[in-house]
Amino acid sequence: MKEWEYQTPYFVIDEGQLAADYGMLTHALDGAWNHYRIGYSFKTNSLPWLVTFLKEKGAMAEVVSDDEYRLAVSLGFSDAQIIYNGPIKKRDSFEKVLSAGGIVNMDGRRELDWLEALCAAHPDQVFKVGVRVNFDLEKRCPGQTTMGEAGGRFGFCYENGTFAEVLRRIGNLPNARVTGLHLHSSSKTRSVAVFEAIAEMACRLKREFDLRLSYVDLGGGYCGGLKDRPQYPDYFPAIAAVLRMEFAPEETELIVEPGISLLSKATTYVTGVVDARQIGSERYVITDGSRFHIDPTMIKSSYLFRLALHPENPAERRTLSHQCISGFSCMEADRLFEYEDGAELMEHDRIIYENVGGYTMSLSPLFIQYFPDVYIRRAGRLHKVRKHWTPREYMANSARYREEDMWDQEDGKGTKEA
Ligand SMILES: *Cc1c(COP(=O)(O)O)cnc(C)c1O
């Protein structure tokens, strides 16, 4: 089989699966709330091929830094196709997206200062903004949120009156309008109930502050591609049922910002066994993959995987009670899983991890081995869409020993006298 010819480790994104999952999302939205936009969460995985694929399907770019904003622009998104979120925006890109009619969800006091200055500088233009709301989701969904009772740190707090104060401050500007709410909240459970609670919060804010909203942005945080867990067709009818109490699709657009739920199922990571050794009572299977590539924050306790035993290795294998599958790095913690009561693994066998599209490539470090190859699978064939990084890419933005190679500032080359 061809599979053995590819240099491991590598990621594969199945284009057909990705298209099917995107189709499931649009189909679910079409049925539940036929006025929507999808902003793909760049931070989840901003591989240029992937982002461009989703752009072709009509997704906007959901970005949370100036670097991500500039990547989106480099990949052909116009400023009007950007959703700009998060507390670390830069003023220049903030103004560009806002002026072009893209979506800016305000998150922090300095953005209010920027907005006031922009409104004053362009009195003949109307600026429409969204506001990121921080609210006590844990109280509504006990035990389900990521931060629990400590609460999240993003957006303007509803409970202590900051959100109301922000509405007042923007309301004082003759040429600014709050036209959207952003309610992204991360949860451990990603349950439908969490999204119903978020939708209820949108309704409550509309009632309490008598808002006229052209959009409600629910953010991301959906499940996708996992057995016995919710999927897009479970979320959106439930969300729509709540939103309909206060909103109508004709007037208010739903914005969703999926990340991991779109890519999980489509993405696999293929690793090869390079060695197996016995040390004390433990059998170590050393592979050329790494936990840093698929679990860079070291939080997973299990992996979905399958094996492909090399055809030239003996087909008859001993069964071993446990084998410790470990990664290429020198860190002892780089152990992926215990393979229990399975066939003895040998050099050249493959271990293939499933559902590894989100928060893997984007969080990988440049530790010991550089970024691996990425392929897409199209009509049964693999096409390379990212080449394994080499020392050349690694060194591209670095100076060496000579002073004339160093930078004083962003663009000027060469160190000058202080
Ligand atoms: C991280 C994030 C997302 C995407 O989250 P997923 O869990 O990958 O779906 C969407 N919106 C915002 C604001 C985020 O911070």
The ligand as an SDF file (V2000), in Angstrom:
LIG
                    3D

 15 15  0  0  0  0  0  0  0  0999 V2000
  -11.6630   29.6260   20.8460 C   0  0  0  0  0  0  0  0  0  0  0  0
  -12.7900   30.4350   20.3320 C   0  0  0  0  0  0  0  0  0  0  0  0
  -13.6690   29.9170   19.3770 C   0  0  0  0  0  0  0  0  0  0  0  0
  -13.6040   28.4880   18.8600 C   0  0  0  0  0  0  0  0  0  0  0  0
  -13.7640   27.5610   19.8840 O   0  0  0  0  0  0  0  0  0  0  0  0
  -13.8790   25.9780   19.5630 P   0  0  0  0  0  0  0  0  0  0  0  0
  -13.9580   25.3610   20.9170 O   0  0  0  0  0  0  0  0  0  0  0  0
  -12.6430   25.5710   18.8280 O   0  0  0  0  0  0  0  0  0  0  0  0
  -15.1150   25.7980   18.7790 O   0  0  0  0  0  0  0  0  0  0  0  0
  -14.6500   30.7640   18.8870 C   0  0  0  0  0  0  0  0  0  0  0  0
  -14.7690   32.0380   19.3400 N   0  0  0  0  0  0  0  0  0  0  0  0
  -13.9470   32.5540   20.2610 C   0  0  0  0  0  0  0  0  0  0  0  0
  -14.1150   33.9590   20.6970 C   0  0  0  0  0  0  0  0  0  0  0  0
  -12.9330   31.7790   20.7940 C   0  0  0  0  0  0  0  0  0  0  0  0
  -12.1170   32.3040   21.7230 O   0  0  0  0  0  0  0  0  0  0  0  0
  1  2  1  0
  2  3  1  0
  2 14  2  0
  3  4  1  0
  3 10  2  0
  4  5  1  0
  5  6  1  0
  6  7  2  0
  6  8  1  0
  6  9  1  0
 10 11  1  0
 11 12  2  0
 12 13  1  0
 12 14  1  0
 14 15  1  0
M  END
$$$$
